[in-house]
Amino acid sequence: MAQKKIPVRMCAGCSEHKPKRELVRVVRTPEGEVQLDLTGKKSGRGAYVCPKPDCLKKARKARRIERALDCTIPQEVYDRMEQEMEQAYEP
């Protein structure tokens, strides 16, 4: 029997390819709001990042998420996403 294909996505921070389930989705909703999508089911354009604040910081510095979502992201939104990520993925 054929093995089921595992979807792979690239982290916008460290550029590593990982299974989709191991990454956190950052989504731009149809209303234009940018937020973390911890469920992976929200509608809108998405970019993926590792669940580590370091990767989010790298993606923020290189503006990779902004390029992927085709919009500018205010500093407050990045700060809020970092806080959400730290709360959701505490070691």
GROMACS elastic network, one bead per residue, 0.5 to 0.9 nm:
[ bonds ]
;  ai    aj funct       b0    kb
    2     5     6  0.88846   500
    6    19     6  0.65507   500
    6    20     6  0.78321   500
    7    18     6  0.85394   500
    7    19     6  0.58467   500
    7    20     6  0.56854   500
    7    21     6  0.83450   500
    8    17     6  0.62908   500
    8    18     6  0.53801   500
    8    20     6  0.51582   500
    8    21     6  0.85716   500
    9    16     6  0.83060   500
    9    17     6  0.55142   500
    9    18     6  0.56967   500
    9    19     6  0.62297   500
    9    20     6  0.54735   500
    9    23     6  0.79063   500
    9    47     6  0.88324   500
    9    48     6  0.68993   500
    9    49     6  0.89082   500
   10    13     6  0.86948   500
   10    14     6  0.83464   500
   10    15     6  0.55876   500
   10    16     6  0.55030   500
   10    18     6  0.63047   500
   10    19     6  0.86324   500
   10    20     6  0.84656   500
   10    23     6  0.86710   500
   10    47     6  0.85920   500
   10    48     6  0.66030   500
   10    49     6  0.75159   500
   10    50     6  0.89438   500
   11    14     6  0.57807   500
   11    16     6  0.55254   500
   11    17     6  0.64273   500
   11    18     6  0.74424   500
   11    23     6  0.73064   500
   11    24     6  0.88446   500
   11    47     6  0.79890   500
   11    48     6  0.52857   500
   11    50     6  0.58657   500
   11    55     6  0.77736   500
   11    59     6  0.85396   500
   12    15     6  0.55895   500
   12    16     6  0.82312   500
   12    47     6  0.70528   500
   12    48     6  0.59906   500
   12    49     6  0.52687   500
   12    50     6  0.80365   500
   12    55     6  0.74562   500
   12    56     6  0.77619   500
   12    58     6  0.80015   500
   12    59     6  0.54247   500
   12    60     6  0.89295   500
   12    64     6  0.58856   500
   12    65     6  0.64246   500
   12    68     6  0.85328   500
   13    16     6  0.81994   500
   13    48     6  0.86262   500
   13    49     6  0.61103   500
   13    50     6  0.73591   500
   13    54     6  0.78219   500
   13    56     6  0.58242   500
   13    57     6  0.72325   500
   13    60     6  0.78161   500
   13    61     6  0.89400   500
   13    62     6  0.81792   500
   13    64     6  0.75004   500
   13    65     6  0.85645   500
   14    17     6  0.89596   500
   14    49     6  0.81233   500
   14    50     6  0.79630   500
   14    54     6  0.88279   500
   14    55     6  0.58895   500
   14    56     6  0.88827   500
   14    58     6  0.71074   500
   14    59     6  0.77174   500
   15    49     6  0.87266   500
   16    50     6  0.88347   500
   17    20     6  0.88584   500
   18    21     6  0.82844   500
   18    22     6  0.67000   500
   18    23     6  0.72488   500
   18    50     6  0.86291   500
   19    22     6  0.56206   500
   19    23     6  0.71626   500
   20    23     6  0.55056   500
   20    24     6  0.80941   500
   20    25     6  0.88254   500
   20    48     6  0.81229   500
   21    24     6  0.77385   500
   21    40     6  0.85235   500
   22    50     6  0.71170   500
   22    51     6  0.76275   500
   23    48     6  0.60346   500
   23    49     6  0.55544   500
   23    51     6  0.60085   500
   24    36     6  0.72379   500
   24    37     6  0.67681   500
   24    38     6  0.60189   500
   24    39     6  0.84053   500
   24    40     6  0.74732   500
   24    47     6  0.84055   500
   24    48     6  0.55974   500
   24    49     6  0.53466   500
   24    50     6  0.59677   500
   24    51     6  0.57659   500
   24    85     6  0.87531   500
   25    35     6  0.86723   500
   25    36     6  0.60381   500
   25    37     6  0.51143   500
   25    38     6  0.65543   500
   25    39     6  0.81862   500
   25    40     6  0.60159   500
   25    46     6  0.61330   500
   25    47     6  0.56516   500
   25    49     6  0.64443   500
   25    50     6  0.87766   500
   26    34     6  0.70581   500
   26    35     6  0.57764   500
   26    37     6  0.56631   500
   26    38     6  0.83789   500
   26    40     6  0.87250   500
   26    45     6  0.83563   500
   26    46     6  0.54738   500
   26    47     6  0.52035   500
   26    48     6  0.59994   500
   26    49     6  0.74306   500
   26    65     6  0.78515   500
   26    69     6  0.86937   500
   26    81     6  0.87565   500
   27    33     6  0.80178   500
   27    34     6  0.56426   500
   27    35     6  0.56085   500
   27    36     6  0.62006   500
   27    37     6  0.62117   500
   27    40     6  0.88095   500
   27    42     6  0.74454   500
   27    43     6  0.77619   500
   27    44     6  0.59743   500
   27    45     6  0.55201   500
   27    47     6  0.64697   500
   27    48     6  0.86683   500
   27    69     6  0.75677   500
   28    31     6  0.78303   500
   28    32     6  0.56777   500
   28    33     6  0.54809   500
   28    35     6  0.67255   500
   28    36     6  0.89815   500
   28    43     6  0.82576   500
   28    44     6  0.54105   500
   28    45     6  0.52418   500
   28    46     6  0.63461   500
   28    47     6  0.87794   500
   28    69     6  0.64119   500
   28    70     6  0.89611   500
   28    71     6  0.84571   500
   29    32     6  0.51826   500
   29    33     6  0.53289   500
   29    34     6  0.64533   500
   29    35     6  0.80122   500
   29    42     6  0.76714   500
   29    43     6  0.62096   500
   29    45     6  0.67440   500
   29    46     6  0.86908   500
   30    33     6  0.75291   500
   30    43     6  0.72970   500
   30    44     6  0.55676   500
   30    45     6  0.80418   500
   31    44     6  0.88304   500
   32    44     6  0.87930   500
   32    71     6  0.84977   500
   34    69     6  0.87675   500
   34    73     6  0.73165   500
   34    77     6  0.72078   500
   35    77     6  0.74256   500
   35    78     6  0.87550   500
   35    80     6  0.85261   500
   35    81     6  0.67503   500
   36    39     6  0.89008   500
   36    40     6  0.88715   500
   36    81     6  0.62330   500
   36    84     6  0.78099   500
   36    85     6  0.81200   500
   37    40     6  0.53127   500
   37    41     6  0.71975   500
   37    42     6  0.64514   500
   37    46     6  0.87265   500
   38    41     6  0.82577   500
   38    42     6  0.89620   500
   38    85     6  0.89608   500
   38    88     6  0.85762   500
   39    42     6  0.73516   500
   40    43     6  0.88102   500
   43    46     6  0.85671   500
   45    68     6  0.83572   500
   45    69     6  0.61502   500
   45    70     6  0.89503   500
   46    65     6  0.87405   500
   46    68     6  0.75202   500
   46    69     6  0.64800   500
   47    64     6  0.88435   500
   47    65     6  0.62889   500
   47    68     6  0.61441   500
   47    69     6  0.68075   500
   48    65     6  0.81933   500
   49    52     6  0.80077   500
   49    55     6  0.65118   500
   49    56     6  0.64783   500
   49    59     6  0.79514   500
   49    65     6  0.87471   500
   50    53     6  0.80313   500
   50    54     6  0.85924   500
   50    55     6  0.59968   500
   50    56     6  0.74364   500
   51    54     6  0.87100   500
   51    55     6  0.75734   500
   51    56     6  0.80871   500
   51    85     6  0.66797   500
   51    86     6  0.85040   500
   51    88     6  0.87366   500
   51    89     6  0.66959   500
   52    55     6  0.55767   500
   52    56     6  0.68115   500
   52    57     6  0.89608   500
   52    82     6  0.89073   500
   52    85     6  0.73188   500
   52    86     6  0.77578   500
   52    89     6  0.76750   500
   53    56     6  0.50654   500
   53    57     6  0.62047   500
   53    58     6  0.87276   500
   53    81     6  0.89876   500
   53    82     6  0.60040   500
   53    83     6  0.86382   500
   53    85     6  0.66924   500
   53    86     6  0.67767   500
   54    57     6  0.50710   500
   54    58     6  0.62851   500
   54    59     6  0.86910   500
   55    58     6  0.50473   500
   55    59     6  0.61620   500
   55    60     6  0.84517   500
   56    59     6  0.50983   500
   56    60     6  0.59947   500
   56    61     6  0.85999   500
   56    65     6  0.88825   500
   56    78     6  0.83373   500
   56    81     6  0.85026   500
   56    82     6  0.71866   500
   57    61     6  0.61072   500
   57    62     6  0.86484   500
   57    78     6  0.86101   500
   57    82     6  0.82426   500
   58    61     6  0.51749   500
   58    62     6  0.62702   500
   58    63     6  0.83594   500
   58    64     6  0.85724   500
   59    62     6  0.52706   500
   59    63     6  0.57370   500
   59    64     6  0.51843   500
   59    65     6  0.61559   500
   59    66     6  0.87509   500
   60    64     6  0.67215   500
   60    65     6  0.68874   500
   60    66     6  0.80836   500
   60    78     6  0.74554   500
   61    64     6  0.79806   500
   62    65     6  0.83381   500
   63    66     6  0.52917   500
   63    67     6  0.63675   500
   63    68     6  0.87914   500
   63    72     6  0.87752   500
   63    73     6  0.89012   500
   64    67     6  0.50924   500
   64    68     6  0.61448   500
   64    69     6  0.85936   500
   65    68     6  0.50197   500
   65    69     6  0.60127   500
   65    70     6  0.81861   500
   65    71     6  0.86623   500
   65    72     6  0.89741   500
   65    73     6  0.84817   500
   66    69     6  0.52405   500
   66    70     6  0.56759   500
   66    71     6  0.53545   500
   66    72     6  0.55228   500
   66    73     6  0.63063   500
   67    71     6  0.68571   500
   67    72     6  0.81870   500
   68    71     6  0.81724   500
   69    72     6  0.83776   500
   73    76     6  0.83786   500
   73    77     6  0.65866   500
   73    78     6  0.72341   500
   74    77     6  0.54899   500
   74    78     6  0.68097   500
   74    79     6  0.89636   500
   75    78     6  0.51676   500
   75    79     6  0.62079   500
   75    80     6  0.86518   500
   76    80     6  0.61077   500
   76    81     6  0.85922   500
   77    80     6  0.50704   500
   77    81     6  0.61464   500
   77    82     6  0.86165   500
   78    81     6  0.50768   500
   78    82     6  0.61845   500
   78    83     6  0.87036   500
   79    82     6  0.51522   500
   79    83     6  0.63363   500
   79    84     6  0.87208   500
   80    83     6  0.51479   500
   80    84     6  0.61937   500
   80    85     6  0.85878   500
   81    84     6  0.50513   500
   81    85     6  0.60459   500
   81    86     6  0.85651   500
   82    85     6  0.51086   500
   82    86     6  0.61586   500
   82    87     6  0.86541   500
   83    86     6  0.51544   500
   83    87     6  0.62332   500
   83    88     6  0.86053   500
   84    87     6  0.51762   500
   84    88     6  0.60446   500
   84    89     6  0.84781   500
   85    88     6  0.51195   500
   85    89     6  0.58655   500
   85    90     6  0.81271   500
   86    89     6  0.54226   500
   86    90     6  0.56802   500
   86    91     6  0.89934   500
   87    90     6  0.57768   500
